[in-house]
Amino acid sequence: MQHETLKTILAYGLIFAVGVTGSVGDILINRWALSRDTPSLVCSYLSWMISVTLLGYFLRLERYTFSSAIVIAVIFHILVAVFADLQFFGGRITKLQWLGFAFAALAFVLIEVGREVPE
């Protein structure tokens, strides 16, 4: 039981890190697009490389099927990007978009609850 708990904590930590590093890459590419700041472009590439590498480690845990792992990674990436947009860039979210996020959260819950736990 304790091994499964540690694997769960590691999985959630990795997928959160995938979301953060992927979103940082998005933020930096946006900065580059607006300012043509070459270091932002290079840093965005580095951030995405880290994100994809962490995703690889997440997949190696074999906690989810490939398709479920990708969906979960995209959900976390979107949540971090939306949070950054709201907090730092003055983004606004409509009620219908919030409903979409609620469905994304529901998707994550259903994937987690529906996965087969190895015995």
NORCORSUL-V266153 format. One record per pair of residues at least 24 apart in sequence whose ideal C-beta (glycine too) atoms are under 8 Angstrom apart, sorted by sequence separation. I is the first residue (numbers start at 1). J is the second residue. If there is no record, write none. Layout:
# NORCORSUL-V266153
I_J ; I_J
This chain:
# NORCORSUL-V266153
22_47 ; 79_104 ; 21_47 ; 22_48 ; 25_51 ; 51_77 ; 78_104 ; 21_48 ; 21_50 ; 22_51 ; 75_104 ; 21_51 ; 75_105 ; 75_107 ; 18_51 ; 21_54 ; 75_108 ; 17_51 ; 18_54 ; 71_107 ; 72_108 ; 17_54 ; 18_55 ; 71_108 ; 72_111 ; 14_54 ; 18_58 ; 71_111 ; 14_57 ; 15_58 ; 68_111 ; 14_58 ; 11_58 ; 14_61 ; 64_111 ; 68_115 ; 11_61 ; 65_115 ; 10_61 ; 22_73 ; 64_115 ; 11_63 ; 63_115 ; 7_61 ; 19_73 ; 23_77 ; 27_81 ; 8_63 ; 18_73 ; 22_77 ; 26_81 ; 7_63 ; 15_72 ; 19_76 ; 23_80 ; 27_84 ; 15_73 ; 18_76 ; 19_77 ; 22_80 ; 23_81 ; 18_77 ; 19_78 ; 22_81 ; 16_76 ; 19_79 ; 20_80 ; 15_76 ; 19_80 ; 23_84 ; 27_88 ; 4_117
